[in-house]
Amino acid sequence: MKIKKLISKKKQKLAVLIDPDKFNPELIKMAETCNVSFFLVGGSKLYSGNITTTVRLIKQISKIPVLLFPGDETQLCAEADGLLVLSLLSGRNPEYLIEKHVKAASKIKQLGLTTFPVAYLLIEGGSISETQKVTHTKPLSANNILNIVNTALAAEQLGFKAVYLEAGSGSKQNVPERVVSAVSKNIDIPVMVGGGIKVAEKVKSLLEAGANVIVVGNALEKNVLLLNKLAVNFKVNK
């Protein structure tokens, strides 16, 4: 499977982020009829959940592709359809810029996982996110759009295949549309947007601003039925 077909500038897609600590089989079943193009599996930090078990359970229920979205080098498994190799370019902590990847590289090769490098940009979302706590980095100010655009441009020039604009799990605010628009207009690689997305109207406005992939996780953990409302913004384009 080619990840670039799932994450591209050609079609706007909906992805559901699954935290192994909060696995809900009903959400997986519902995704089959809600225009979900792929699942992302992972978390900033896992407590009781298991990556391999979660991926296997998803695949028992659904035929939707499953990509790993690892918080660290332990969140890997061969059963996944691919791996987003994340680098936290919004921060300056070398552990999350490169060191985590160094630790994971040999296992990724051993497992034969298809990789897709993604620049992860944490944008302030009105609260301290779990990502911020775990990585000990500060988010980029949503008011400094030039800095965000330049960071996204640097990511493209470094060879990353997509930019992920993240407000943080459970954040009070989503990434502002003006930020998404500015980034989308200045880079030629896909723009993924997640964090703080809780209503269908917000999904529509983010897509209109230029988002190529909308990622929703925390809001669906609280209300599975929300997926039905979000799905109307997408066509069946798996």
C-alpha positions as CSV (number, residue, x, y, z in Angstrom):
1,M,0.0,0.0,0.0
2,K,1.3,3.5,-0.9
3,I,0.7,5.9,1.9
4,K,1.0,8.8,-0.6
5,K,-2.3,7.8,-2.0
6,L,-3.9,8.2,1.4
7,I,-2.2,11.4,2.2
8,S,-2.1,13.7,-0.8
9,K,-3.1,17.1,-2.2
10,K,-5.6,15.4,-4.6
11,K,-8.4,14.4,-2.2
12,Q,-9.4,15.6,1.2
13,K,-9.7,12.8,3.7
14,L,-10.9,11.9,7.2
15,A,-8.6,10.0,9.6
16,V,-9.5,8.7,13.0
17,L,-6.8,8.6,15.7
18,I,-7.0,5.6,18.0
19,D,-5.4,5.7,21.4
20,P,-4.7,2.1,22.5
21,D,-5.5,3.2,26.1
22,K,-9.0,4.1,25.0
23,F,-9.9,1.5,22.4
24,N,-13.6,1.4,21.4
25,P,-14.7,-1.3,18.9
26,E,-17.9,0.6,18.3
27,L,-15.9,3.5,16.8
28,I,-14.1,1.1,14.5
29,K,-17.4,-0.4,13.3
30,M,-18.9,3.0,12.7
31,A,-15.9,4.2,10.7
32,E,-16.8,1.6,8.0
33,T,-19.9,3.6,7.0
34,C,-18.6,7.1,7.8
35,N,-16.1,7.9,4.9
36,V,-13.0,7.3,7.1
37,S,-10.0,6.8,4.8
38,F,-7.6,5.5,7.4
39,F,-6.9,5.0,11.1
40,L,-3.9,6.3,13.0
41,V,-2.8,4.3,16.0
42,G,-0.6,5.7,18.8
43,G,-0.4,8.1,21.7
44,S,2.0,10.5,23.3
45,K,2.4,8.0,26.1
46,L,0.8,4.6,26.6
47,Y,-0.2,3.3,30.0
48,S,-2.3,0.1,29.7
49,G,-2.9,-0.1,25.9
50,N,-0.8,-2.2,23.5
51,I,0.0,-1.2,19.9
52,T,0.0,-4.7,18.4
53,T,-3.1,-5.8,20.1
54,T,-4.9,-2.6,19.0
55,V,-3.9,-2.9,15.4
56,R,-5.0,-6.6,15.3
57,L,-8.4,-5.8,16.8
58,I,-9.0,-3.0,14.3
59,K,-8.1,-5.4,11.4
60,Q,-10.5,-8.0,12.8
61,I,-13.3,-5.5,12.6
62,S,-12.5,-3.3,9.6
63,K,-10.7,-3.3,6.2
64,I,-9.8,0.4,6.5
65,P,-6.0,0.9,6.4
66,V,-4.1,1.3,9.7
67,L,-1.1,3.6,10.0
68,L,1.1,3.9,13.1
69,F,1.3,7.3,14.7
70,P,3.9,6.5,17.3
71,G,4.7,8.7,20.3
72,D,8.0,6.9,20.8
73,E,10.2,4.0,19.5
74,T,8.2,1.3,21.4
75,Q,5.0,1.9,19.4
76,L,5.7,-0.3,16.4
77,C,4.2,-3.5,15.0
78,A,4.5,-5.4,11.8
79,E,0.7,-5.8,11.3
80,A,0.2,-2.1,10.5
81,D,-0.1,-0.9,6.9
82,G,2.5,1.7,7.3
83,L,4.2,4.2,9.7
84,L,4.2,7.9,9.9
85,V,7.8,8.9,10.9
86,L,7.2,12.0,13.0
87,S,9.7,14.7,13.7
88,L,8.7,17.5,16.1
89,L,10.0,20.4,14.1
90,S,8.1,22.9,16.2
91,G,10.4,22.1,19.2
92,R,14.1,22.0,19.7
93,N,14.3,18.9,21.9
94,P,16.8,16.6,20.0
95,E,15.1,13.6,21.5
96,Y,12.0,14.2,19.4
97,L,13.7,15.7,16.4
98,I,15.9,12.7,15.7
99,E,16.9,10.6,18.7
100,K,13.6,8.7,18.8
101,H,14.0,7.7,15.2
102,V,17.6,6.6,15.7
103,K,16.3,4.2,18.4
104,A,13.5,2.9,16.2
105,A,15.3,2.7,12.9
106,S,16.7,-0.9,13.0
107,K,13.3,-2.3,14.3
108,I,11.4,-0.4,11.6
109,K,13.7,-2.0,9.0
110,Q,13.4,-5.4,10.6
111,L,9.6,-5.2,10.6
112,G,9.5,-4.2,7.0
113,L,7.3,-1.2,7.6
114,T,6.5,1.3,4.9
115,T,7.5,4.7,6.1
116,F,6.2,8.2,5.4
117,P,8.1,11.1,7.0
118,V,5.9,13.8,8.5
119,A,6.9,17.1,10.1
120,Y,4.9,17.5,13.3
121,L,4.2,21.1,14.2
122,L,2.6,21.7,17.6
123,I,0.5,24.9,17.5
124,E,-0.8,26.5,20.7
125,G,-4.4,25.5,21.4
126,G,-5.4,27.3,24.5
127,S,-4.2,24.6,27.0
128,I,-1.1,22.6,27.8
129,S,-1.3,19.5,25.6
130,E,0.0,16.0,26.5
131,T,2.5,16.3,23.7
132,Q,3.9,19.5,25.3
133,K,4.2,17.7,28.6
134,V,5.9,14.6,27.3
135,T,8.3,16.3,24.8
136,H,9.1,19.3,27.1
137,T,8.7,21.6,24.1
138,K,6.7,24.8,23.6
139,P,4.1,25.1,20.8
140,L,4.4,27.6,18.1
141,S,2.3,30.8,18.6
142,A,-0.7,30.8,16.3
143,N,-0.3,34.6,16.0
144,N,3.2,34.2,14.4
145,I,2.0,32.8,11.1
146,L,5.3,33.7,9.3
147,N,7.2,31.5,11.7
148,I,4.8,28.6,11.2
149,V,4.9,29.0,7.4
150,N,8.7,29.1,7.5
151,T,8.9,26.0,9.6
152,A,6.6,24.2,7.2
153,L,8.7,25.4,4.2
154,A,11.8,24.1,6.0
155,A,10.1,20.7,6.4
156,E,9.3,20.5,2.7
157,Q,12.8,21.5,1.8
158,L,14.2,18.8,4.1
159,G,12.2,16.1,2.3
160,F,9.2,15.5,4.6
161,K,6.2,14.2,2.7
162,A,3.6,16.0,4.8
163,V,3.1,18.6,7.5
164,Y,0.9,17.9,10.5
165,L,-0.5,21.0,12.2
166,E,-1.5,19.8,15.7
167,A,-3.3,21.8,18.4
168,G,-2.8,19.0,20.9
169,S,-5.1,16.2,22.2
170,G,-8.1,17.6,23.9
171,S,-7.1,21.2,23.3
172,K,-9.6,24.0,23.8
173,Q,-9.1,25.4,20.3
174,N,-8.3,23.9,16.9
175,V,-5.5,25.2,14.7
176,P,-6.9,28.4,13.3
177,E,-8.1,28.5,9.7
178,R,-5.8,31.4,8.9
179,V,-2.8,29.3,9.9
180,V,-4.0,26.3,7.8
181,S,-4.6,28.6,4.8
182,A,-1.2,30.2,5.0
183,V,0.7,26.9,5.3
184,S,-1.4,25.3,2.5
185,K,-0.7,28.2,0.1
186,N,3.0,28.1,0.7
187,I,3.9,24.4,0.5
188,D,3.3,21.7,-2.1
189,I,3.1,18.8,0.2
190,P,-0.1,17.7,2.0
191,V,-1.3,19.5,5.2
192,M,-2.8,17.4,8.0
193,V,-4.7,19.1,10.8
194,G,-5.7,17.7,14.2
195,G,-6.6,18.6,17.7
196,G,-9.5,20.5,19.2
197,I,-11.9,19.6,16.3
198,K,-15.3,18.9,17.8
199,V,-18.0,20.0,15.4
200,A,-18.8,19.3,11.7
201,E,-18.9,23.0,10.9
202,K,-15.3,23.3,12.0
203,V,-14.2,20.4,9.7
204,K,-15.9,22.2,6.8
205,S,-14.1,25.5,7.4
206,L,-10.7,23.7,7.8
207,L,-11.1,21.9,4.6
208,E,-12.0,25.2,2.9
209,A,-8.9,26.7,4.3
210,G,-6.8,24.0,2.6
211,A,-6.5,21.0,4.9
212,N,-5.9,17.8,3.0
213,V,-6.4,15.4,6.0
214,I,-8.5,16.0,9.1
215,V,-7.6,13.9,12.1
216,V,-10.1,13.5,14.9
217,G,-9.5,11.4,18.0
218,N,-10.3,12.8,21.5
219,A,-13.7,14.2,20.5
220,L,-14.8,10.7,19.2
221,E,-13.6,9.1,22.5
222,K,-16.2,11.3,24.2
223,N,-18.9,11.0,21.6
224,V,-18.8,8.2,19.0
225,L,-21.9,9.5,17.2
226,L,-20.0,12.7,16.3
227,L,-18.4,10.6,13.5
228,N,-21.7,10.6,11.6
229,K,-21.8,14.4,11.5
230,L,-18.2,14.7,10.5
231,A,-18.5,12.2,7.7
232,V,-20.8,14.4,5.6
233,N,-17.8,16.6,4.7
234,F,-16.1,13.8,2.9
235,K,-16.7,11.6,-0.1
236,V,-15.9,7.9,-0.2
237,N,-12.3,8.2,-1.2
238,K,-10.4,5.4,0.5
